[in-house]
Amino acid sequence: MAFKITDACIACGACAAGCPVEAISEGDGKYEIDPEKCIECGACADTCPVSAPEQA
């Protein structure tokens, strides 16, 4: 399953910068992951300071 970003997101952009396939974009109040592009590598979770990305 692809990763998703929880409501813990502080919209800092660290996850988007760390995504190797550019699957993350800024959404309404938090970042969002495109499940079609996500390769489930976990890079977003590793770079997030608040652990907002989690496996769906």
PyMOL Python script that loads the backbone (N, CA, C, O; Angstrom):
from pymol import cmd

cmd.read_pdbstr("""\
ATOM      1  N   MET A   1       0.827  -1.190   0.000  1.00  0.00           N
ATOM      2  CA  MET A   1       0.000   0.000   0.000  1.00  0.00           C
ATOM      3  C   MET A   1       0.869   1.251   0.000  1.00  0.00           C
ATOM      4  O   MET A   1       1.932   1.282   0.620  1.00  0.00           O
ATOM      5  N   ALA A   2       0.414   2.259  -0.688  1.00  0.00           N
ATOM      6  CA  ALA A   2       1.123   3.528  -0.744  1.00  0.00           C
ATOM      7  C   ALA A   2       1.081   4.207   0.617  1.00  0.00           C
ATOM      8  O   ALA A   2       0.267   3.862   1.474  1.00  0.00           O
ATOM      9  N   PHE A   3       1.954   5.162   0.800  1.00  0.00           N
ATOM     10  CA  PHE A   3       1.946   5.954   2.024  1.00  0.00           C
ATOM     11  C   PHE A   3       0.865   7.018   1.913  1.00  0.00           C
ATOM     12  O   PHE A   3       0.456   7.388   0.812  1.00  0.00           O
ATOM     13  N   LYS A   4       0.407   7.507   3.061  1.00  0.00           N
ATOM     14  CA  LYS A   4      -0.523   8.632   3.115  1.00  0.00           C
ATOM     15  C   LYS A   4      -0.005   9.585   4.173  1.00  0.00           C
ATOM     16  O   LYS A   4       0.768   9.194   5.048  1.00  0.00           O
ATOM     17  N   ILE A   5      -0.426  10.822   4.093  1.00  0.00           N
ATOM     18  CA  ILE A   5      -0.001  11.831   5.059  1.00  0.00           C
ATOM     19  C   ILE A   5      -1.161  12.116   6.000  1.00  0.00           C
ATOM     20  O   ILE A   5      -2.263  12.455   5.567  1.00  0.00           O
ATOM     21  N   THR A   6      -0.898  11.974   7.288  1.00  0.00           N
ATOM     22  CA  THR A   6      -1.932  12.161   8.304  1.00  0.00           C
ATOM     23  C   THR A   6      -2.136  13.641   8.620  1.00  0.00           C
ATOM     24  O   THR A   6      -1.429  14.503   8.097  1.00  0.00           O
ATOM     25  N   ASP A   7      -3.100  13.916   9.472  1.00  0.00           N
ATOM     26  CA  ASP A   7      -3.387  15.288   9.887  1.00  0.00           C
ATOM     27  C   ASP A   7      -2.289  15.883  10.763  1.00  0.00           C
ATOM     28  O   ASP A   7      -2.350  17.064  11.104  1.00  0.00           O
ATOM     29  N   ALA A   8      -1.295  15.091  11.132  1.00  0.00           N
ATOM     30  CA  ALA A   8      -0.168  15.603  11.908  1.00  0.00           C
ATOM     31  C   ALA A   8       0.744  16.490  11.055  1.00  0.00           C
ATOM     32  O   ALA A   8       1.620  17.170  11.590  1.00  0.00           O
ATOM     33  N   CYS A   9       0.544  16.488   9.745  1.00  0.00           N
ATOM     34  CA  CYS A   9       1.367  17.263   8.807  1.00  0.00           C
ATOM     35  C   CYS A   9       1.388  18.741   9.189  1.00  0.00           C
ATOM     36  O   CYS A   9       0.351  19.342   9.470  1.00  0.00           O
ATOM     37  N   ILE A  10       2.601  19.315   9.193  1.00  0.00           N
ATOM     38  CA  ILE A  10       2.760  20.737   9.489  1.00  0.00           C
ATOM     39  C   ILE A  10       3.089  21.532   8.215  1.00  0.00           C
ATOM     40  O   ILE A  10       3.458  22.703   8.290  1.00  0.00           O
ATOM     41  N   ALA A  11       2.954  20.896   7.062  1.00  0.00           N
ATOM     42  CA  ALA A  11       3.165  21.518   5.753  1.00  0.00           C
ATOM     43  C   ALA A  11       4.536  22.159   5.598  1.00  0.00           C
ATOM     44  O   ALA A  11       4.657  23.256   5.054  1.00  0.00           O
ATOM     45  N   CYS A  12       5.564  21.474   6.075  1.00  0.00           N
ATOM     46  CA  CYS A  12       6.923  22.014   5.975  1.00  0.00           C
ATOM     47  C   CYS A  12       7.588  21.687   4.634  1.00  0.00           C
ATOM     48  O   CYS A  12       8.530  22.369   4.232  1.00  0.00           O
ATOM     49  N   GLY A  13       7.108  20.651   3.940  1.00  0.00           N
ATOM     50  CA  GLY A  13       7.658  20.297   2.641  1.00  0.00           C
ATOM     51  C   GLY A  13       8.827  19.336   2.659  1.00  0.00           C
ATOM     52  O   GLY A  13       9.349  18.979   1.602  1.00  0.00           O
ATOM     53  N   ALA A  14       9.249  18.912   3.835  1.00  0.00           N
ATOM     54  CA  ALA A  14      10.394  18.002   3.927  1.00  0.00           C
ATOM     55  C   ALA A  14      10.124  16.693   3.194  1.00  0.00           C
ATOM     56  O   ALA A  14      11.020  16.150   2.548  1.00  0.00           O
ATOM     57  N   CYS A  15       8.916  16.189   3.285  1.00  0.00           N
ATOM     58  CA  CYS A  15       8.572  14.919   2.633  1.00  0.00           C
ATOM     59  C   CYS A  15       8.649  15.047   1.114  1.00  0.00           C
ATOM     60  O   CYS A  15       9.161  14.153   0.440  1.00  0.00           O
ATOM     61  N   ALA A  16       8.143  16.151   0.577  1.00  0.00           N
ATOM     62  CA  ALA A  16       8.159  16.359  -0.868  1.00  0.00           C
ATOM     63  C   ALA A  16       9.591  16.442  -1.381  1.00  0.00           C
ATOM     64  O   ALA A  16       9.909  15.900  -2.439  1.00  0.00           O
ATOM     65  N   ALA A  17      10.446  17.117  -0.636  1.00  0.00           N
ATOM     66  CA  ALA A  17      11.842  17.243  -1.040  1.00  0.00           C
ATOM     67  C   ALA A  17      12.553  15.896  -1.002  1.00  0.00           C
ATOM     68  O   ALA A  17      13.487  15.669  -1.770  1.00  0.00           O
ATOM     69  N   GLY A  18      12.122  15.002  -0.119  1.00  0.00           N
ATOM     70  CA  GLY A  18      12.769  13.709   0.017  1.00  0.00           C
ATOM     71  C   GLY A  18      12.224  12.618  -0.880  1.00  0.00           C
ATOM     72  O   GLY A  18      12.792  11.527  -0.935  1.00  0.00           O
ATOM     73  N   CYS A  19      11.136  12.887  -1.587  1.00  0.00           N
ATOM     74  CA  CYS A  19      10.500  11.863  -2.432  1.00  0.00           C
ATOM     75  C   CYS A  19      11.253  11.705  -3.753  1.00  0.00           C
ATOM     76  O   CYS A  19      11.365  12.665  -4.516  1.00  0.00           O
ATOM     77  N   PRO A  20      11.775  10.498  -4.036  1.00  0.00           N
ATOM     78  CA  PRO A  20      12.563  10.300  -5.260  1.00  0.00           C
ATOM     79  C   PRO A  20      11.731  10.246  -6.539  1.00  0.00           C
ATOM     80  O   PRO A  20      12.284  10.349  -7.634  1.00  0.00           O
ATOM     81  N   VAL A  21      10.412  10.085  -6.421  1.00  0.00           N
ATOM     82  CA  VAL A  21       9.563   9.986  -7.616  1.00  0.00           C
ATOM     83  C   VAL A  21       8.572  11.150  -7.735  1.00  0.00           C
ATOM     84  O   VAL A  21       7.653  11.101  -8.552  1.00  0.00           O
ATOM     85  N   GLU A  22       8.758  12.184  -6.929  1.00  0.00           N
ATOM     86  CA  GLU A  22       7.919  13.379  -6.959  1.00  0.00           C
ATOM     87  C   GLU A  22       6.432  13.052  -6.852  1.00  0.00           C
ATOM     88  O   GLU A  22       5.611  13.587  -7.596  1.00  0.00           O
ATOM     89  N   ALA A  23       6.100  12.162  -5.912  1.00  0.00           N
ATOM     90  CA  ALA A  23       4.710  11.750  -5.707  1.00  0.00           C
ATOM     91  C   ALA A  23       3.979  12.629  -4.704  1.00  0.00           C
ATOM     92  O   ALA A  23       2.786  12.440  -4.469  1.00  0.00           O
ATOM     93  N   ILE A  24       4.682  13.591  -4.108  1.00  0.00           N
ATOM     94  CA  ILE A  24       4.090  14.406  -3.045  1.00  0.00           C
ATOM     95  C   ILE A  24       3.942  15.843  -3.507  1.00  0.00           C
ATOM     96  O   ILE A  24       4.865  16.427  -4.075  1.00  0.00           O
ATOM     97  N   SER A  25       2.766  16.404  -3.256  1.00  0.00           N
ATOM     98  CA  SER A  25       2.501  17.788  -3.622  1.00  0.00           C
ATOM     99  C   SER A  25       1.760  18.481  -2.482  1.00  0.00           C
ATOM    100  O   SER A  25       1.185  17.836  -1.605  1.00  0.00           O
ATOM    101  N   GLU A  26       1.791  19.797  -2.519  1.00  0.00           N
ATOM    102  CA  GLU A  26       1.120  20.580  -1.480  1.00  0.00           C
ATOM    103  C   GLU A  26      -0.384  20.538  -1.709  1.00  0.00           C
ATOM    104  O   GLU A  26      -0.874  20.824  -2.802  1.00  0.00           O
ATOM    105  N   GLY A  27      -1.096  20.179  -0.664  1.00  0.00           N
ATOM    106  CA  GLY A  27      -2.551  20.131  -0.736  1.00  0.00           C
ATOM    107  C   GLY A  27      -3.160  21.261   0.064  1.00  0.00           C
ATOM    108  O   GLY A  27      -2.509  22.274   0.317  1.00  0.00           O
ATOM    109  N   ASP A  28      -4.387  21.092   0.454  1.00  0.00           N
ATOM    110  CA  ASP A  28      -5.112  22.104   1.214  1.00  0.00           C
ATOM    111  C   ASP A  28      -4.805  21.950   2.706  1.00  0.00           C
ATOM    112  O   ASP A  28      -5.482  21.198   3.407  1.00  0.00           O
ATOM    113  N   GLY A  29      -3.792  22.657   3.184  1.00  0.00           N
ATOM    114  CA  GLY A  29      -3.423  22.616   4.594  1.00  0.00           C
ATOM    115  C   GLY A  29      -2.404  21.556   4.964  1.00  0.00           C
ATOM    116  O   GLY A  29      -1.817  21.608   6.045  1.00  0.00           O
ATOM    117  N   LYS A  30      -2.188  20.597   4.077  1.00  0.00           N
ATOM    118  CA  LYS A  30      -1.161  19.576   4.311  1.00  0.00           C
ATOM    119  C   LYS A  30      -0.726  19.007   2.966  1.00  0.00           C
ATOM    120  O   LYS A  30      -1.378  19.230   1.946  1.00  0.00           O
ATOM    121  N   TYR A  31       0.359  18.286   2.975  1.00  0.00           N
ATOM    122  CA  TYR A  31       0.849  17.680   1.742  1.00  0.00           C
ATOM    123  C   TYR A  31       0.096  16.383   1.463  1.00  0.00           C
ATOM    124  O   TYR A  31      -0.445  15.755   2.373  1.00  0.00           O
ATOM    125  N   GLU A  32       0.069  15.991   0.187  1.00  0.00           N
ATOM    126  CA  GLU A  32      -0.649  14.796  -0.233  1.00  0.00           C
ATOM    127  C   GLU A  32       0.253  13.918  -1.092  1.00  0.00           C
ATOM    128  O   GLU A  32       1.114  14.414  -1.819  1.00  0.00           O
ATOM    129  N   ILE A  33       0.046  12.618  -0.997  1.00  0.00           N
ATOM    130  CA  ILE A  33       0.822  11.657  -1.775  1.00  0.00           C
ATOM    131  C   ILE A  33      -0.069  11.053  -2.848  1.00  0.00           C
ATOM    132  O   ILE A  33      -1.168  10.579  -2.559  1.00  0.00           O
ATOM    133  N   ASP A  34       0.411  11.071  -4.093  1.00  0.00           N
ATOM    134  CA  ASP A  34      -0.313  10.448  -5.201  1.00  0.00           C
ATOM    135  C   ASP A  34      -0.046   8.945  -5.131  1.00  0.00           C
ATOM    136  O   ASP A  34       1.081   8.512  -5.373  1.00  0.00           O
ATOM    137  N   PRO A  35      -1.065   8.140  -4.803  1.00  0.00           N
ATOM    138  CA  PRO A  35      -0.841   6.694  -4.655  1.00  0.00           C
ATOM    139  C   PRO A  35      -0.426   6.002  -5.949  1.00  0.00           C
ATOM    140  O   PRO A  35       0.149   4.915  -5.911  1.00  0.00           O
ATOM    141  N   GLU A  36      -0.711   6.622  -7.096  1.00  0.00           N
ATOM    142  CA  GLU A  36      -0.311   6.047  -8.380  1.00  0.00           C
ATOM    143  C   GLU A  36       1.194   6.189  -8.615  1.00  0.00           C
ATOM    144  O   GLU A  36       1.798   5.366  -9.303  1.00  0.00           O
ATOM    145  N   LYS A  37       1.792   7.229  -8.044  1.00  0.00           N
ATOM    146  CA  LYS A  37       3.230   7.478  -8.213  1.00  0.00           C
ATOM    147  C   LYS A  37       4.075   6.895  -7.083  1.00  0.00           C
ATOM    148  O   LYS A  37       5.252   6.597  -7.285  1.00  0.00           O
ATOM    149  N   CYS A  38       3.488   6.729  -5.898  1.00  0.00           N
ATOM    150  CA  CYS A  38       4.224   6.275  -4.713  1.00  0.00           C
ATOM    151  C   CYS A  38       4.806   4.883  -4.933  1.00  0.00           C
ATOM    152  O   CYS A  38       4.105   3.961  -5.349  1.00  0.00           O
ATOM    153  N   ILE A  39       6.109   4.746  -4.645  1.00  0.00           N
ATOM    154  CA  ILE A  39       6.786   3.446  -4.791  1.00  0.00           C
ATOM    155  C   ILE A  39       7.022   2.781  -3.431  1.00  0.00           C
ATOM    156  O   ILE A  39       7.739   1.784  -3.338  1.00  0.00           O
ATOM    157  N   GLU A  40       6.421   3.333  -2.387  1.00  0.00           N
ATOM    158  CA  GLU A  40       6.474   2.759  -1.041  1.00  0.00           C
ATOM    159  C   GLU A  40       7.890   2.617  -0.491  1.00  0.00           C
ATOM    160  O   GLU A  40       8.198   1.647   0.202  1.00  0.00           O
ATOM    161  N   CYS A  41       8.747   3.584  -0.801  1.00  0.00           N
ATOM    162  CA  CYS A  41      10.142   3.501  -0.353  1.00  0.00           C
ATOM    163  C   CYS A  41      10.333   3.979   1.085  1.00  0.00           C
ATOM    164  O   CYS A  41      11.299   3.591   1.743  1.00  0.00           O
ATOM    165  N   GLY A  42       9.410   4.827   1.582  1.00  0.00           N
ATOM    166  CA  GLY A  42       9.512   5.319   2.946  1.00  0.00           C
ATOM    167  C   GLY A  42      10.390   6.536   3.137  1.00  0.00           C
ATOM    168  O   GLY A  42      10.605   6.972   4.268  1.00  0.00           O
ATOM    169  N   ALA A  43      10.905   7.095   2.047  1.00  0.00           N
ATOM    170  CA  ALA A  43      11.768   8.273   2.164  1.00  0.00           C
ATOM    171  C   ALA A  43      11.028   9.434   2.811  1.00  0.00           C
ATOM    172  O   ALA A  43      11.620  10.201   3.571  1.00  0.00           O
ATOM    173  N   CYS A  44       9.742   9.572   2.517  1.00  0.00           N
ATOM    174  CA  CYS A  44       8.947  10.662   3.103  1.00  0.00           C
ATOM    175  C   CYS A  44       8.864  10.516   4.619  1.00  0.00           C
ATOM    176  O   CYS A  44       8.995  11.498   5.350  1.00  0.00           O
ATOM    177  N   ALA A  45       8.649   9.308   5.082  1.00  0.00           N
ATOM    178  CA  ALA A  45       8.547   9.055   6.519  1.00  0.00           C
ATOM    179  C   ALA A  45       9.881   9.310   7.218  1.00  0.00           C
ATOM    180  O   ALA A  45       9.918   9.775   8.357  1.00  0.00           O
ATOM    181  N   ASP A  46      10.969   9.001   6.523  1.00  0.00           N
ATOM    182  CA  ASP A  46      12.296   9.199   7.102  1.00  0.00           C
ATOM    183  C   ASP A  46      12.660  10.674   7.237  1.00  0.00           C
ATOM    184  O   ASP A  46      13.421  11.039   8.132  1.00  0.00           O
ATOM    185  N   THR A  47      12.128  11.526   6.362  1.00  0.00           N
ATOM    186  CA  THR A  47      12.494  12.944   6.395  1.00  0.00           C
ATOM    187  C   THR A  47      11.519  13.815   7.174  1.00  0.00           C
ATOM    188  O   THR A  47      11.847  14.952   7.512  1.00  0.00           O
ATOM    189  N   CYS A  48      10.332  13.307   7.463  1.00  0.00           N
ATOM    190  CA  CYS A  48       9.309  14.111   8.145  1.00  0.00           C
ATOM    191  C   CYS A  48       9.636  14.322   9.623  1.00  0.00           C
ATOM    192  O   CYS A  48       9.874  13.353  10.344  1.00  0.00           O
ATOM    193  N   PRO A  49       9.650  15.579  10.084  1.00  0.00           N
ATOM    194  CA  PRO A  49       9.963  15.857  11.485  1.00  0.00           C
ATOM    195  C   PRO A  49       8.844  15.499  12.465  1.00  0.00           C
ATOM    196  O   PRO A  49       9.087  15.429  13.670  1.00  0.00           O
ATOM    197  N   VAL A  50       7.617  15.272  11.969  1.00  0.00           N
ATOM    198  CA  VAL A  50       6.494  14.965  12.858  1.00  0.00           C
ATOM    199  C   VAL A  50       5.876  13.589  12.573  1.00  0.00           C
ATOM    200  O   VAL A  50       4.799  13.279  13.083  1.00  0.00           O
ATOM    201  N   SER A  51       6.543  12.774  11.771  1.00  0.00           N
ATOM    202  CA  SER A  51       6.081  11.423  11.431  1.00  0.00           C
ATOM    203  C   SER A  51       4.673  11.393  10.841  1.00  0.00           C
ATOM    204  O   SER A  51       3.887  10.500  11.154  1.00  0.00           O
ATOM    205  N   ALA A  52       4.356  12.365   9.989  1.00  0.00           N
ATOM    206  CA  ALA A  52       3.027  12.423   9.376  1.00  0.00           C
ATOM    207  C   ALA A  52       2.800  11.358   8.304  1.00  0.00           C
ATOM    208  O   ALA A  52       1.702  10.806   8.244  1.00  0.00           O
ATOM    209  N   PRO A  53       3.781  11.039   7.454  1.00  0.00           N
ATOM    210  CA  PRO A  53       3.534   9.992   6.466  1.00  0.00           C
ATOM    211  C   PRO A  53       3.524   8.601   7.127  1.00  0.00           C
ATOM    212  O   PRO A  53       4.400   8.266   7.924  1.00  0.00           O
ATOM    213  N   GLU A  54       2.525   7.822   6.777  1.00  0.00           N
ATOM    214  CA  GLU A  54       2.491   6.454   7.269  1.00  0.00           C
ATOM    215  C   GLU A  54       1.916   5.560   6.178  1.00  0.00           C
ATOM    216  O   GLU A  54       1.193   6.017   5.293  1.00  0.00           O
ATOM    217  N   GLN A  55       2.247   4.299   6.260  1.00  0.00           N
ATOM    218  CA  GLN A  55       1.768   3.378   5.237  1.00  0.00           C
ATOM    219  C   GLN A  55       0.260   3.189   5.359  1.00  0.00           C
ATOM    220  O   GLN A  55      -0.257   2.924   6.444  1.00  0.00           O
ATOM    221  N   ALA A  56      -0.424   3.324   4.255  1.00  0.00           N
ATOM    222  CA  ALA A  56      -1.892   3.235   4.243  1.00  0.00           C
ATOM    223  C   ALA A  56      -2.345   1.799   4.378  1.00  0.00           C
ATOM    224  O   ALA A  56      -3.546   1.528   4.387  1.00  0.00           O
TER     225      ALA A  56
END
""", "prot")
cmd.dss("prot")
cmd.show_as("cartoon", "prot")
cmd.util.cbc("prot")
cmd.orient("prot")
